[in-house]
Amino acid sequence: MRWIRAAGRGLLVAAVVIAGCVSSGAGAGGPSAEGARGGGRGPVTLATAGVLTGYLEPLLEGWNRGHPGERVTLVELPDSADETRAQMTTELRSGAGRFDILNIDVAWTSEFAAAGWIAPLERGRFPLDSFLPPVVDTATYEGRLYAVPYVTDAGMLYYRKDILDREGERPPGSWAELERQARTIAPRYGIGGYAGQFLPYEGLTVNATEAVYSAGGTVLGGDGRVTLDSPAARTGIGFLARGVRDGWIPEEALGYKEEESRQAFQDGRLLFLRNWPYAYAGASGPGSRVAGKFGAVPLPGPHGAGTSVLGGSNLAVSTGARHPETAGDLIAYLTSAPVQRKVLTEGALPPVRAALYQDPALIREFPYLPALRKSVLAAAPRPKSARYEQVSLAVQAVVHDAMAQHQGPDAAVRRLSGELAAIARRG
């Protein structure tokens, strides 16, 4: 998935920043993991999703020059998020201790913590009060901090500003407005109305969860209890299914992931697109048919503002870490204010430091920051479960069937509730 690959690349971009813009060493004040194997300081490994190897050497060389006794070795896993997770979990189950620091998708934190693969961290050792509040919740499990937010993300609604201006319309502030504009305006310009990430993979879990949250529903309660079966869930899933049925969601969007949907918007084939902030740069760049012609706003909901799912990545210390003190220092380094600024300016990835979203110079360079800040502050984590992978697979399969018109929204919600209950019982 693009958004996880982007988070992995952002981690490496930030390492360059560390090498060039911050003095070496996080100092004795760096955080430490409680209960991690081994102790003290020394070489560490950093495991992350695959990156462009051309960036690899400059990213880590500066750190290694400044820390000759605490060299960092990057373990580069596949680009595919599913393959990255599979390799991480295989290694962690083995107890081999090859990974010290893990750059994990925010949705994996609960699963990894419940399995005992990552160590709880001392809250007081991190400036969590300076982070955007919702991102901290993605790093906790059962009330304890198991990771530190590094990159955040929230879904946004991209829209063709030139077309809406020509029609005398404002960007939609509700589902009703989105549906009306997608159904009536888009056909006049020979383009599709609305798309998201609707292929049955993690992206569809995100889109479906956002629809349920935006309608006021939930998927799992804080205790892991299944809470999906509700009028709100039927409204949310019904919104997506109705879009395909009535044609304002193009049928081809059922095969879209992040990149396919971004390309469709960038090529001028969509009026509206739900995607992550990374898509802004591509749509503004050379070769884009919509450069200078689009805008981005927070996702709408049934009657007003919607609720995005939080994306991004967290940094965690493996319980098998050989040198957890060094691992903690590197995490502190990566989440420091100067590095977080560079995560945005060099990596074009949303940082977790709240102050950066109100910096006038950054807003001039990244005009979507105010809208993104609103989206993140209103966002919520994906369902927390020790069996998250199974939960996500069930959501993907059932919601895709509903969108493909194989099953009505009411039946889909009942079916999905039953499958989630069965997963919970296995836990």
Secondary structure, DSSP 8 states (H G I E B T S, - for coil): -HHHHHHHHHHHHHHHHHHHHS-S---TT---BTT-SS-S---EEEEES---GGGHHHHHHHHHHH-TTS-EEEEE--SSHHHHHHHHHHHHHHT----SEEEEEGGGHHHHHHTT-B--B-GGGS-GGGB-HHHHHTTEETTEE--EEEEEEE-EEEEEHHHHHHTT----SSHHHHHHHHHHTGGGGT-EEEE---STTHHHHHHHHHHHHHTT--SB-TTS-B---SHHHHHHHHHHHHHHHHTSS-GGGGG--HHHHHHHHHTT-EEEEEE-THHHHHHHSTT-TTTTSEEEEE-B-SSSB---BEEEEEEEEBTT-S-HHHHHHHHHHHTSHHHHHHHHHHH---BSBGGGGG-HHHHHH-TTHHHHHHHHHT-B-----TTHHHHHHHHHHHHHHHHTTSS-HHHHHHHHHHHHHHHHHH-
